[in-house]
């Protein structure tokens, strides 16, 4: 039995594609067979973030049109065993795929993989319906900004009407300092408003950007906090109980340690 | 003949005596079609049988409406006797098509529809109701609840609420956690007051219209606003 998870947000630029790449890779690192499907047809990005752009021959539209077999279009990632990508088409219109066709592809992939990660385009129109059609579960990505939270709220409502109940929430790009100073929405506030389960928080981390540019998902570099955050999300998807990571920077200097000791924090 | 059978059938299903609770007391509706013997038997059973306890206690005003039944003087005496045997009954009205009955039927007809919505009203969702609505859940920013009657939110109201959407200025908007983005009552639109850039957030408050605009007050002052809540004046007691 495979699980298809759609990664969506409503708003653009909150980190859907980056999250798809990292969560997919992290699940594969846990020994699962994972296929990432880029459904942002016409604006494909997932292959770039994964560094697989130069190996694409066929894409999802070719599969739908019967120009190639599903297995021919899959790009297998050589760094992580069990990880594959079904790329989107770059030069086609997004209306070439109907929700029924995308559901069929997801069902077919379900026979080959344990997890199917569906990277949803921004917006709530046709592309969203195509991405959601075959999904069993959903992860809603948001950032601690009012606009992103508002769009996430809208998307949760739409997921519910598409019969995907209890989506899980990922809060991306948290800046601990700004949250502490009250300049950024805090996690509790967002979770309370959206009223769905939180599955992970990802701190804002510059290495995520540089790694995406290099075509390497951050989870492959175990040294950053964002990497750990994405691995934790993958473990929670697999059913492990992992406590939320602390966003506080561990004090390293002598003074801050002493201050910590005295204040008892 | 089916045309004549229908009323008798109806009379068989409906008990011969209906008791209604009104603002002032009790209203007895006596069936006009069934046999008089059945009627008086049922009434006696109701007042002195197993359900006797329900009709005891303090003095209560009683109206009796026997519909279009034609009673001879003996029957009137028998029927009156039954009611007079109850010490706490004060007979205020007696006849066919009584005033009490008409008022009761009126209030029943004008009782606004009452809706209950369970769940969260999320951004982009707009719910429209005929009559009053109780939302059990939150109304998130960007969500909208519209009703021709009152809007009550059993949760956090952070979105837009519109009461009296068809023009009723007597309606209110109330919420347990009251921090609306915008309020509309009839055709008046108002924003929540801001303090230091943050919206007002209070608990158990309601908004209503005054002559000079919209006002917000604690829910316990609901009666000060001159607002007449729609209490169900007639409750069904047909099971009696």
Contacts between the chains, C-beta under 8 A, distances in Angstrom:
chain1	res1	chain2	res2	distance
A	146	B	141	8.0
A	150	B	123	5.0
A	150	B	141	6.2
A	150	B	142	5.2
A	151	B	123	7.3
A	153	B	122	4.8
A	153	B	123	4.0
A	153	B	124	7.8
A	153	B	140	5.1
A	153	B	141	7.5
A	153	B	142	6.5
A	153	B	143	7.8
A	154	B	122	6.3
A	154	B	123	4.2
A	154	B	124	4.1
A	154	B	142	6.8
A	156	B	122	5.9
A	157	B	120	7.9
A	157	B	122	3.5
A	157	B	123	7.0
A	157	B	124	6.3
A	157	B	125	5.3
A	158	B	124	7.8
A	193	B	138	7.7
A	193	B	140	6.1
A	193	B	141	7.6
A	193	B	158	7.5
A	194	B	140	7.9
A	195	B	120	5.6
A	195	B	138	6.8
